Amino acid sequence: MKKIILLLSVILLFENIFGQTFKIKSDKINRIKNAVMIVALEEPDQKKIQKHQDEPDWQTGYLEGIKQRNELLSSVVKKYWTYNSKIEYMLFTAAEDLVARDSNYIMIFFDNYLKSQDDLYKFPTPNDNITTRTSPYHSTNKFHILSINNKAMIGIRTRVAQTSLPNRDPTYADIVYGIQQLQFCMRFRASAPKNTMYRFYGKYMGKRSCKLKYKTLLINKELIYAGLTEELIKTVYPYKFQITSSDIIDSAIIKKDTNYAFMQFAPSLTYVVNEFALTINNAEDGDVFYNQFININKRKKDIKLKDFKKIVRFINKYSSSI
C-alpha cells in the first residue's frame, strides 16, 4: 500500500471522525438511508490539461490516476455499500446538479481534490517527520477527500459525512475502509440520542472498545516506534496482537475479517496543522474502538508504548461499567 494521504467526506469522531454529522438532524439522516446513492465519477480538469499541454507524461499520469480512482470507488461501493439499496453511476457534473435540486439523491465523490497536481509525486510519506507549515499535510486543500452530500436536503455548506484515510493514493483496501467508516458514521448518527451526541459517542466507542479483548489487534510494523518490541508491548497490553505488514492488514479489511481489529494513523479533520488521529477500528465493519489525537510537531507519527497504556486504560474504564 502506498503511504500517502486521502480523505473521505462523512460525519465522524469529534470533528475528526464525526465532524459535520452532528449538524444534521436525525430525520434527515433517516431520509438519506432511503435516497438513491450516486457514485459521482471524477472528470479531468481541462484547465490543468491545458496548463500541461507540453508534458505528455504528466497528462498520462493525471488521466490514469482519475481512471483508477473512478474504477476503485465504483467497484468498492458496488460490493461494500449497504446503507442505500439503490446505487447509480454518473459523471460528477451531472451528479452535482442532480443532488442540488433533488433531495431523493445523495452523491459520493472525491472532494477537495488536490488543487495543484504539480506536487502529486513529490509529497513525503506519512512516515516522514513533518514539522513545517509548508508541509502538504497542513492544508485540507491538499488532501483527497471522499464526500457524501446532498445540497437539496442538507444545505450547500454541510457535507453529509466526512472521514480521513491513511493514504493519499487510494488503494482498494483504502476505499473499503472509507466506505465502512462512512456507514459506521451514518449508523451512529441515526442511533444517537438527540442533542447528546458528543457525550453519547464517548460511551458508544468505549463500550465497543471492550471487544478488543476478544480480537487480535493488527499493528503495522512500519508504524512501530524504533526499539518497541513485542515483549515490551506485552507488559502493558494483555490482549492478542500481531505486528505485521500492511498487506495483512489490507487483507483483513477487504475480507471484513471478524477476528481482527487494526491500528492506523489518519489525518485529523479538525484541520489543525500536522494533527493526526491514531485509531483502532474493527476490520469487520469499520466500527471505531479507540481514537486519540497526535500532533507530529511534538512527536513522530509512530506507535509508542505509552499509546498502548492509554488504550488499556480506556478499555478498563468502560469494562467496569458494563
Contacts in CASP RR format, 6 or more apart in sequence:
PFRMAT RR
TARGET T0000
AUTHOR 0000-0000-0000
METHOD contacts of the structure
MODEL  1
MKKIILLLSVILLFENIFGQTFKIKSDKINRIKNAVMIVALEEPDQKKIQ
KHQDEPDWQTGYLEGIKQRNELLSSVVKKYWTYNSKIEYMLFTAAEDLVA
RDSNYIMIFFDNYLKSQDDLYKFPTPNDNITTRTSPYHSTNKFHILSINN
KAMIGIRTRVAQTSLPNRDPTYADIVYGIQQLQFCMRFRASAPKNTMYRF
YGKYMGKRSCKLKYKTLLINKELIYAGLTEELIKTVYPYKFQITSSDIID
SAIIKKDTNYAFMQFAPSLTYVVNEFALTINNAEDGDVFYNQFININKRK
KDIKLKDFKKIVRFINKYSSSI
1 167 0 8 1.000
1 171 0 8 1.000
1 173 0 8 1.000
1 174 0 8 1.000
1 246 0 8 1.000
1 247 0 8 1.000
1 250 0 8 1.000
2 167 0 8 1.000
2 168 0 8 1.000
2 169 0 8 1.000
2 171 0 8 1.000
3 125 0 8 1.000
3 126 0 8 1.000
3 127 0 8 1.000
3 166 0 8 1.000
3 167 0 8 1.000
3 222 0 8 1.000
4 123 0 8 1.000
4 125 0 8 1.000
4 126 0 8 1.000
4 167 0 8 1.000
4 168 0 8 1.000
4 169 0 8 1.000
5 123 0 8 1.000
5 126 0 8 1.000
5 136 0 8 1.000
5 137 0 8 1.000
5 143 0 8 1.000
5 144 0 8 1.000
5 164 0 8 1.000
5 165 0 8 1.000
5 166 0 8 1.000
5 167 0 8 1.000
5 168 0 8 1.000
5 267 0 8 1.000
6 143 0 8 1.000
6 144 0 8 1.000
6 145 0 8 1.000
6 146 0 8 1.000
6 164 0 8 1.000
6 165 0 8 1.000
6 166 0 8 1.000
6 167 0 8 1.000
6 168 0 8 1.000
6 169 0 8 1.000
6 170 0 8 1.000
6 174 0 8 1.000
7 111 0 8 1.000
7 112 0 8 1.000
7 140 0 8 1.000
7 143 0 8 1.000
7 144 0 8 1.000
7 145 0 8 1.000
7 146 0 8 1.000
7 162 0 8 1.000
7 163 0 8 1.000
7 164 0 8 1.000
7 165 0 8 1.000
7 267 0 8 1.000
7 269 0 8 1.000
8 145 0 8 1.000
8 146 0 8 1.000
8 147 0 8 1.000
8 162 0 8 1.000
8 163 0 8 1.000
8 164 0 8 1.000
8 165 0 8 1.000
8 178 0 8 1.000
8 181 0 8 1.000
8 182 0 8 1.000
9 111 0 8 1.000
9 112 0 8 1.000
9 145 0 8 1.000
9 146 0 8 1.000
9 147 0 8 1.000
9 148 0 8 1.000
9 149 0 8 1.000
9 159 0 8 1.000
9 160 0 8 1.000
9 161 0 8 1.000
9 162 0 8 1.000
9 163 0 8 1.000
10 21 0 8 1.000
10 146 0 8 1.000
10 147 0 8 1.000
10 148 0 8 1.000
10 159 0 8 1.000
10 160 0 8 1.000
10 161 0 8 1.000
10 162 0 8 1.000
10 163 0 8 1.000
10 181 0 8 1.000
10 182 0 8 1.000
10 185 0 8 1.000
10 186 0 8 1.000
11 18 0 8 1.000
11 19 0 8 1.000
11 20 0 8 1.000
11 21 0 8 1.000
11 22 0 8 1.000
11 24 0 8 1.000
11 159 0 8 1.000
11 160 0 8 1.000
11 161 0 8 1.000
11 162 0 8 1.000
11 185 0 8 1.000
11 186 0 8 1.000
11 189 0 8 1.000
12 18 0 8 1.000
12 19 0 8 1.000
12 21 0 8 1.000
12 161 0 8 1.000
12 162 0 8 1.000
12 163 0 8 1.000
12 164 0 8 1.000
12 181 0 8 1.000
12 185 0 8 1.000
12 269 0 8 1.000
12 288 0 8 1.000
13 19 0 8 1.000
13 201 0 8 1.000
13 205 0 8 1.000
13 277 0 8 1.000
13 288 0 8 1.000
13 291 0 8 1.000
14 198 0 8 1.000
14 201 0 8 1.000
14 291 0 8 1.000
15 269 0 8 1.000
15 270 0 8 1.000
16 164 0 8 1.000
16 268 0 8 1.000
16 269 0 8 1.000
16 270 0 8 1.000
16 277 0 8 1.000
16 291 0 8 1.000
16 293 0 8 1.000
17 163 0 8 1.000
17 181 0 8 1.000
17 185 0 8 1.000
17 269 0 8 1.000
17 277 0 8 1.000
17 279 0 8 1.000
17 288 0 8 1.000
17 291 0 8 1.000
18 185 0 8 1.000
18 188 0 8 1.000
18 189 0 8 1.000
18 197 0 8 1.000
18 201 0 8 1.000
19 162 0 8 1.000
19 269 0 8 1.000
20 158 0 8 1.000
20 159 0 8 1.000
20 160 0 8 1.000
20 161 0 8 1.000
20 162 0 8 1.000
21 29 0 8 1.000
21 160 0 8 1.000
21 161 0 8 1.000
21 162 0 8 1.000
21 185 0 8 1.000
21 186 0 8 1.000
21 188 0 8 1.000
21 189 0 8 1.000
22 189 0 8 1.000
22 197 0 8 1.000
22 198 0 8 1.000
23 158 0 8 1.000
24 154 0 8 1.000
24 158 0 8 1.000
24 160 0 8 1.000
24 189 0 8 1.000
26 189 0 8 1.000
26 190 0 8 1.000
26 192 0 8 1.000
26 194 0 8 1.000
28 153 0 8 1.000
28 154 0 8 1.000
29 186 0 8 1.000
29 189 0 8 1.000
29 190 0 8 1.000
30 190 0 8 1.000
31 103 0 8 1.000
31 153 0 8 1.000
32 84 0 8 1.000
32 106 0 8 1.000
32 148 0 8 1.000
32 150 0 8 1.000
32 153 0 8 1.000
32 160 0 8 1.000
32 186 0 8 1.000
33 83 0 8 1.000
33 84 0 8 1.000
33 186 0 8 1.000
33 190 0 8 1.000
34 84 0 8 1.000
35 84 0 8 1.000
35 103 0 8 1.000
35 104 0 8 1.000
35 105 0 8 1.000
35 106 0 8 1.000
35 150 0 8 1.000
35 153 0 8 1.000
36 84 0 8 1.000
36 86 0 8 1.000
36 87 0 8 1.000
36 88 0 8 1.000
36 104 0 8 1.000
36 105 0 8 1.000
36 106 0 8 1.000
37 77 0 8 1.000
37 81 0 8 1.000
37 83 0 8 1.000
37 84 0 8 1.000
37 86 0 8 1.000
37 87 0 8 1.000
37 88 0 8 1.000
37 105 0 8 1.000
37 106 0 8 1.000
37 107 0 8 1.000
37 108 0 8 1.000
38 87 0 8 1.000
38 88 0 8 1.000
38 89 0 8 1.000
38 90 0 8 1.000
38 95 0 8 1.000
38 98 0 8 1.000
38 99 0 8 1.000
38 105 0 8 1.000
38 106 0 8 1.000
38 107 0 8 1.000
38 108 0 8 1.000
39 73 0 8 1.000
39 74 0 8 1.000
39 77 0 8 1.000
39 87 0 8 1.000
39 88 0 8 1.000
39 89 0 8 1.000
39 90 0 8 1.000
39 107 0 8 1.000
39 108 0 8 1.000
39 109 0 8 1.000
40 90 0 8 1.000
40 91 0 8 1.000
40 92 0 8 1.000
40 95 0 8 1.000
40 96 0 8 1.000
40 107 0 8 1.000
40 108 0 8 1.000
40 109 0 8 1.000
41 70 0 8 1.000
41 73 0 8 1.000
41 74 0 8 1.000
41 89 0 8 1.000
41 90 0 8 1.000
41 91 0 8 1.000
41 92 0 8 1.000
41 95 0 8 1.000
42 66 0 8 1.000
42 69 0 8 1.000
42 70 0 8 1.000
42 92 0 8 1.000
42 109 0 8 1.000
42 110 0 8 1.000
42 113 0 8 1.000
43 66 0 8 1.000
43 91 0 8 1.000
43 92 0 8 1.000
43 93 0 8 1.000
44 62 0 8 1.000
44 63 0 8 1.000
44 66 0 8 1.000
48 62 0 8 1.000
48 117 0 8 1.000
49 59 0 8 1.000
49 62 0 8 1.000
52 58 0 8 1.000
52 59 0 8 1.000
52 62 0 8 1.000
52 117 0 8 1.000
53 59 0 8 1.000
58 117 0 8 1.000
62 117 0 8 1.000
62 120 0 8 1.000
69 110 0 8 1.000
69 170 0 8 1.000
72 170 0 8 1.000
72 171 0 8 1.000
72 172 0 8 1.000
72 175 0 8 1.000
73 108 0 8 1.000
73 110 0 8 1.000
73 146 0 8 1.000
73 170 0 8 1.000
73 175 0 8 1.000
74 89 0 8 1.000
75 172 0 8 1.000
76 172 0 8 1.000
76 175 0 8 1.000
76 176 0 8 1.000
76 179 0 8 1.000
77 87 0 8 1.000
77 108 0 8 1.000
77 179 0 8 1.000
78 87 0 8 1.000
80 176 0 8 1.000
80 179 0 8 1.000
80 180 0 8 1.000
81 87 0 8 1.000
81 108 0 8 1.000
81 179 0 8 1.000
81 183 0 8 1.000
82 183 0 8 1.000
83 182 0 8 1.000
83 183 0 8 1.000
83 186 0 8 1.000
83 187 0 8 1.000
84 106 0 8 1.000
90 98 0 8 1.000
92 109 0 8 1.000
95 105 0 8 1.000
95 107 0 8 1.000
95 109 0 8 1.000
96 107 0 8 1.000
98 105 0 8 1.000
98 107 0 8 1.000
99 105 0 8 1.000
99 106 0 8 1.000
99 107 0 8 1.000
99 149 0 8 1.000
99 150 0 8 1.000
99 151 0 8 1.000
99 152 0 8 1.000
100 151 0 8 1.000
100 152 0 8 1.000
100 156 0 8 1.000
101 152 0 8 1.000
102 152 0 8 1.000
103 150 0 8 1.000
103 152 0 8 1.000
103 153 0 8 1.000
105 150 0 8 1.000
106 148 0 8 1.000
106 149 0 8 1.000
106 150 0 8 1.000
106 153 0 8 1.000
106 160 0 8 1.000
107 147 0 8 1.000
107 148 0 8 1.000
107 149 0 8 1.000
107 150 0 8 1.000
108 146 0 8 1.000
108 147 0 8 1.000
108 148 0 8 1.000
108 182 0 8 1.000
109 146 0 8 1.000
109 147 0 8 1.000
109 149 0 8 1.000
110 144 0 8 1.000
110 145 0 8 1.000
110 146 0 8 1.000
110 147 0 8 1.000
111 145 0 8 1.000
111 146 0 8 1.000
111 147 0 8 1.000
111 149 0 8 1.000
111 159 0 8 1.000
112 140 0 8 1.000
112 141 0 8 1.000
112 143 0 8 1.000
112 144 0 8 1.000
112 145 0 8 1.000
113 144 0 8 1.000
113 145 0 8 1.000
114 120 0 8 1.000
114 141 0 8 1.000
114 142 0 8 1.000
114 143 0 8 1.000
114 144 0 8 1.000
115 141 0 8 1.000
115 142 0 8 1.000
119 136 0 8 1.000
123 136 0 8 1.000
123 168 0 8 1.000
124 130 0 8 1.000
124 135 0 8 1.000
124 136 0 8 1.000
126 166 0 8 1.000
126 167 0 8 1.000
126 265 0 8 1.000
126 301 0 8 1.000
127 222 0 8 1.000
127 223 0 8 1.000
127 301 0 8 1.000
127 302 0 8 1.000
129 296 0 8 1.000
129 300 0 8 1.000
129 301 0 8 1.000
130 137 0 8 1.000
130 274 0 8 1.000
130 296 0 8 1.000
131 274 0 8 1.000
131 296 0 8 1.000
131 297 0 8 1.000
133 273 0 8 1.000
135 273 0 8 1.000
135 274 0 8 1.000
136 142 0 8 1.000
137 143 0 8 1.000
137 267 0 8 1.000
137 274 0 8 1.000
138 273 0 8 1.000
138 274 0 8 1.000
140 271 0 8 1.000
143 164 0 8 1.000
143 168 0 8 1.000
143 267 0 8 1.000
144 165 0 8 1.000
144 168 0 8 1.000
144 170 0 8 1.000
145 162 0 8 1.000
146 163 0 8 1.000
146 165 0 8 1.000
146 170 0 8 1.000
146 175 0 8 1.000
146 178 0 8 1.000
146 182 0 8 1.000
147 159 0 8 1.000
147 160 0 8 1.000
147 161 0 8 1.000
147 162 0 8 1.000
148 159 0 8 1.000
148 160 0 8 1.000
148 161 0 8 1.000
148 182 0 8 1.000
149 159 0 8 1.000
149 160 0 8 1.000
150 160 0 8 1.000
154 160 0 8 1.000
161 182 0 8 1.000
161 185 0 8 1.000
161 186 0 8 1.000
162 269 0 8 1.000
163 178 0 8 1.000
163 181 0 8 1.000
163 182 0 8 1.000
163 185 0 8 1.000
163 266 0 8 1.000
163 269 0 8 1.000
164 266 0 8 1.000
164 267 0 8 1.000
164 268 0 8 1.000
164 269 0 8 1.000
164 277 0 8 1.000
165 174 0 8 1.000
165 177 0 8 1.000
165 178 0 8 1.000
165 266 0 8 1.000
166 174 0 8 1.000
166 177 0 8 1.000
166 264 0 8 1.000
166 265 0 8 1.000
166 266 0 8 1.000
167 174 0 8 1.000
171 250 0 8 1.000
172 250 0 8 1.000
172 254 0 8 1.000
173 249 0 8 1.000
173 250 0 8 1.000
173 251 0 8 1.000
173 253 0 8 1.000
173 254 0 8 1.000
176 253 0 8 1.000
176 254 0 8 1.000
177 253 0 8 1.000
177 281 0 8 1.000
177 286 0 8 1.000
180 253 0 8 1.000
180 256 0 8 1.000
180 281 0 8 1.000
180 285 0 8 1.000
180 286 0 8 1.000
181 281 0 8 1.000
181 286 0 8 1.000
181 288 0 8 1.000
183 285 0 8 1.000
184 285 0 8 1.000
184 286 0 8 1.000
184 287 0 8 1.000
184 288 0 8 1.000
188 201 0 8 1.000
188 204 0 8 1.000
189 197 0 8 1.000
192 200 0 8 1.000
192 201 0 8 1.000
192 204 0 8 1.000
193 200 0 8 1.000
203 318 0 8 1.000
205 288 0 8 1.000
205 289 0 8 1.000
205 290 0 8 1.000
205 291 0 8 1.000
206 289 0 8 1.000
206 314 0 8 1.000
206 315 0 8 1.000
206 317 0 8 1.000
206 318 0 8 1.000
207 318 0 8 1.000
207 321 0 8 1.000
207 322 0 8 1.000
208 282 0 8 1.000
208 287 0 8 1.000
208 288 0 8 1.000
208 289 0 8 1.000
209 280 0 8 1.000
209 289 0 8 1.000
209 290 0 8 1.000
209 311 0 8 1.000
209 314 0 8 1.000
209 315 0 8 1.000
209 318 0 8 1.000
210 315 0 8 1.000
210 318 0 8 1.000
210 319 0 8 1.000
210 322 0 8 1.000
211 261 0 8 1.000
211 282 0 8 1.000
211 287 0 8 1.000
211 289 0 8 1.000
212 239 0 8 1.000
212 261 0 8 1.000
212 280 0 8 1.000
212 289 0 8 1.000
212 290 0 8 1.000
212 311 0 8 1.000
212 315 0 8 1.000
213 239 0 8 1.000
213 315 0 8 1.000
213 319 0 8 1.000
215 239 0 8 1.000
215 240 0 8 1.000
215 259 0 8 1.000
215 260 0 8 1.000
215 261 0 8 1.000
215 282 0 8 1.000
216 240 0 8 1.000
216 241 0 8 1.000
216 242 0 8 1.000
216 259 0 8 1.000
216 260 0 8 1.000
216 261 0 8 1.000
217 237 0 8 1.000
217 239 0 8 1.000
217 240 0 8 1.000
217 241 0 8 1.000
217 242 0 8 1.000
217 260 0 8 1.000
217 261 0 8 1.000
217 262 0 8 1.000
217 263 0 8 1.000
217 280 0 8 1.000
218 241 0 8 1.000
218 242 0 8 1.000
218 244 0 8 1.000
218 248 0 8 1.000
218 249 0 8 1.000
218 252 0 8 1.000
218 260 0 8 1.000
218 261 0 8 1.000
218 262 0 8 1.000
218 263 0 8 1.000
218 283 0 8 1.000
219 241 0 8 1.000
219 242 0 8 1.000
219 243 0 8 1.000
219 244 0 8 1.000
219 262 0 8 1.000
219 263 0 8 1.000
219 303 0 8 1.000
220 244 0 8 1.000
220 245 0 8 1.000
220 246 0 8 1.000
220 249 0 8 1.000
220 262 0 8 1.000
220 263 0 8 1.000
220 264 0 8 1.000
221 243 0 8 1.000
221 244 0 8 1.000
221 245 0 8 1.000
222 246 0 8 1.000
223 263 0 8 1.000
223 264 0 8 1.000
223 265 0 8 1.000
223 301 0 8 1.000
223 302 0 8 1.000
223 303 0 8 1.000
224 243 0 8 1.000
224 302 0 8 1.000
224 303 0 8 1.000
225 300 0 8 1.000
225 302 0 8 1.000
225 303 0 8 1.000
225 304 0 8 1.000
225 305 0 8 1.000
226 302 0 8 1.000
228 303 0 8 1.000
228 304 0 8 1.000
228 305 0 8 1.000
230 241 0 8 1.000
230 243 0 8 1.000
232 305 0 8 1.000
233 241 0 8 1.000
233 305 0 8 1.000
233 308 0 8 1.000
236 305 0 8 1.000
236 308 0 8 1.000
236 309 0 8 1.000
236 312 0 8 1.000
237 308 0 8 1.000
237 311 0 8 1.000
237 312 0 8 1.000
238 312 0 8 1.000
242 248 0 8 1.000
249 262 0 8 1.000
249 264 0 8 1.000
251 257 0 8 1.000
252 259 0 8 1.000
252 260 0 8 1.000
252 262 0 8 1.000
252 283 0 8 1.000
253 262 0 8 1.000
253 283 0 8 1.000
255 283 0 8 1.000
256 283 0 8 1.000
256 284 0 8 1.000
256 285 0 8 1.000
257 283 0 8 1.000
257 284 0 8 1.000
258 283 0 8 1.000
258 284 0 8 1.000
259 283 0 8 1.000
260 283 0 8 1.000
261 280 0 8 1.000
261 281 0 8 1.000
261 282 0 8 1.000
261 283 0 8 1.000
261 289 0 8 1.000
262 280 0 8 1.000
262 281 0 8 1.000
262 283 0 8 1.000
263 278 0 8 1.000
263 279 0 8 1.000
263 280 0 8 1.000
263 303 0 8 1.000
264 278 0 8 1.000
264 279 0 8 1.000
264 281 0 8 1.000
265 276 0 8 1.000
265 277 0 8 1.000
265 278 0 8 1.000
265 279 0 8 1.000
265 294 0 8 1.000
265 301 0 8 1.000
266 276 0 8 1.000
266 277 0 8 1.000
266 279 0 8 1.000
267 275 0 8 1.000
267 276 0 8 1.000
267 277 0 8 1.000
268 275 0 8 1.000
268 276 0 8 1.000
268 277 0 8 1.000
268 293 0 8 1.000
270 293 0 8 1.000
272 295 0 8 1.000
273 297 0 8 1.000
274 295 0 8 1.000
274 296 0 8 1.000
274 297 0 8 1.000
275 293 0 8 1.000
275 294 0 8 1.000
275 295 0 8 1.000
275 296 0 8 1.000
276 293 0 8 1.000
276 294 0 8 1.000
276 295 0 8 1.000
276 296 0 8 1.000
276 301 0 8 1.000
277 291 0 8 1.000
277 292 0 8 1.000
277 293 0 8 1.000
277 294 0 8 1.000
278 290 0 8 1.000
278 291 0 8 1.000
278 292 0 8 1.000
278 293 0 8 1.000
278 294 0 8 1.000
278 303 0 8 1.000
278 307 0 8 1.000
279 288 0 8 1.000
279 290 0 8 1.000
279 291 0 8 1.000
280 288 0 8 1.000
280 289 0 8 1.000
280 290 0 8 1.000
280 291 0 8 1.000
280 311 0 8 1.000
281 287 0 8 1.000
281 288 0 8 1.000
281 289 0 8 1.000
282 288 0 8 1.000
282 289 0 8 1.000
290 311 0 8 1.000
290 314 0 8 1.000
292 307 0 8 1.000
292 310 0 8 1.000
294 301 0 8 1.000
END
